[in-house]
Amino acid sequence: MAWRQGKVPDIAWQGRFDSAVLFKITKDYADKVFIGVKRGERALRAMPAEEIRSKQWQISTRQAGSQWIPGTRFRQVLVEKRVFQEL
């Protein structure tokens, strides 16, 4: 097994997490993960930072449709909006 050789296997991300957790996950997993956002990236960009911080978001390793944003784009929007300046 890979973990016995000092390697951590990829995680099959799936479930709901708060935005602070996803902000950290998307830093490491980039476009290997997708975040579900109702009405897509445009809606995320229009959302106030406080609303983004307070939500639970779905994450998956596959893009199930147009409302699933690649991890790097999700993280970039949060950076641009200064949602988590301290992380």
Secondary structure as a PSIPRED ss2 file (coil, helix, strand):
# PSIPRED VFORMAT (PSIPRED V4.0)

   1 M C   1.000  0.000  0.000
   2 A H   0.000  1.000  0.000
   3 W H   0.000  1.000  0.000
   4 R H   0.000  1.000  0.000
   5 Q H   0.000  1.000  0.000
   6 G C   1.000  0.000  0.000
   7 K C   1.000  0.000  0.000
   8 V C   1.000  0.000  0.000
   9 P C   1.000  0.000  0.000
  10 D C   1.000  0.000  0.000
  11 I C   1.000  0.000  0.000
  12 A C   1.000  0.000  0.000
  13 W C   1.000  0.000  0.000
  14 Q E   0.000  0.000  1.000
  15 G E   0.000  0.000  1.000
  16 R E   0.000  0.000  1.000
  17 F E   0.000  0.000  1.000
  18 D E   0.000  0.000  1.000
  19 S H   0.000  1.000  0.000
  20 A H   0.000  1.000  0.000
  21 V H   0.000  1.000  0.000
  22 L H   0.000  1.000  0.000
  23 F H   0.000  1.000  0.000
  24 K H   0.000  1.000  0.000
  25 I H   0.000  1.000  0.000
  26 T H   0.000  1.000  0.000
  27 K H   0.000  1.000  0.000
  28 D H   0.000  1.000  0.000
  29 Y H   0.000  1.000  0.000
  30 A H   0.000  1.000  0.000
  31 D H   0.000  1.000  0.000
  32 K H   0.000  1.000  0.000
  33 V C   1.000  0.000  0.000
  34 F E   0.000  0.000  1.000
  35 I E   0.000  0.000  1.000
  36 G E   0.000  0.000  1.000
  37 V C   1.000  0.000  0.000
  38 K C   1.000  0.000  0.000
  39 R C   1.000  0.000  0.000
  40 G H   0.000  1.000  0.000
  41 E H   0.000  1.000  0.000
  42 R H   0.000  1.000  0.000
  43 A H   0.000  1.000  0.000
  44 L H   0.000  1.000  0.000
  45 R H   0.000  1.000  0.000
  46 A H   0.000  1.000  0.000
  47 M C   1.000  0.000  0.000
  48 P C   1.000  0.000  0.000
  49 A H   0.000  1.000  0.000
  50 E H   0.000  1.000  0.000
  51 E H   0.000  1.000  0.000
  52 I H   0.000  1.000  0.000
  53 R H   0.000  1.000  0.000
  54 S H   0.000  1.000  0.000
  55 K C   1.000  0.000  0.000
  56 Q E   0.000  0.000  1.000
  57 W E   0.000  0.000  1.000
  58 Q E   0.000  0.000  1.000
  59 I E   0.000  0.000  1.000
  60 S E   0.000  0.000  1.000
  61 T C   1.000  0.000  0.000
  62 R C   1.000  0.000  0.000
  63 Q C   1.000  0.000  0.000
  64 A C   1.000  0.000  0.000
  65 G C   1.000  0.000  0.000
  66 S C   1.000  0.000  0.000
  67 Q C   1.000  0.000  0.000
  68 W E   0.000  0.000  1.000
  69 I E   0.000  0.000  1.000
  70 P E   0.000  0.000  1.000
  71 G H   0.000  1.000  0.000
  72 T H   0.000  1.000  0.000
  73 R H   0.000  1.000  0.000
  74 F H   0.000  1.000  0.000
  75 R H   0.000  1.000  0.000
  76 Q H   0.000  1.000  0.000
  77 V H   0.000  1.000  0.000
  78 L H   0.000  1.000  0.000
  79 V H   0.000  1.000  0.000
  80 E H   0.000  1.000  0.000
  81 K C   1.000  0.000  0.000
  82 R C   1.000  0.000  0.000
  83 V C   1.000  0.000  0.000
  84 F C   1.000  0.000  0.000
  85 Q C   1.000  0.000  0.000
  86 E C   1.000  0.000  0.000
  87 L C   1.000  0.000  0.000
